[in-house]
């Protein structure tokens, strides 16, 4: 039977001390059959009130519509927030793209991404919050609330969204990045 894509549940991790986790996924499933929308992605919130946060890859992707006329699911929001005297968030790739529409449906919106504190890139990192259908849907906003630095050699950062990317603090001021790239459909705010 034809069924709509299933929505993903939300993920909330909270700790009073250092919080470390591997891959986190809260993605919607694809629609199954004609005129069935993609599922909505869930929100992912990782918070430490008294220590640093270290996460692996994060995905909160909206499901695709596959046949007929149907909407793509929206990407989920991602919030990373550390605590303590000098809070640091070590992370890598984060993806919150909206699902693709089919026919006369609406492309899913990309989810917003917030990295509240000093950011350390643990690998070559791509942050993607693009709307579905390669940016036809509304893009999510990406906000780095503090500095962005490399945690080692050869770290790159690419931010892909047709929303707004905001760098509040210095980028590569303490540990330089090999490269920083943003894509043309979005806009960038610095400072």
C-alpha angles and dihedrals in degrees: 000000000000112000137178118247112272117248118236122239121242124258121217121178119180131176137172089215138030111329120206125178139159127223117347122197130182103158128154119238125243122265113260114221137352119339094001116138126225118256123259118252119236128242119258118208122179115181136170117187094194111019148030127295124226119183138172125218116328127206127183101159127167116238121250128244107231110187142023116357114329144135128254117237121255121253117246125247121251124207123183116185129168129191140203133072097311106014118199132185116203112196147144135198119005121185125187103156123159120245122259120259125222127215112336094348125118122256114241120255121247116247123248117252123206125184100184102189142033107320125218117189110221094190141359097308134209120187112195124183099152123149117251123278091041094304102328087119122066112282124234121242119247117207127186103193096195140005124332118214141161118255090206144349125318099017116160130186125206120178115195118186138121086218129074123297115202125194106191097178138032119300116221092353095135103021112017123231119229089228143348121205135173126185125249102242092066133058131237130219121193125196 
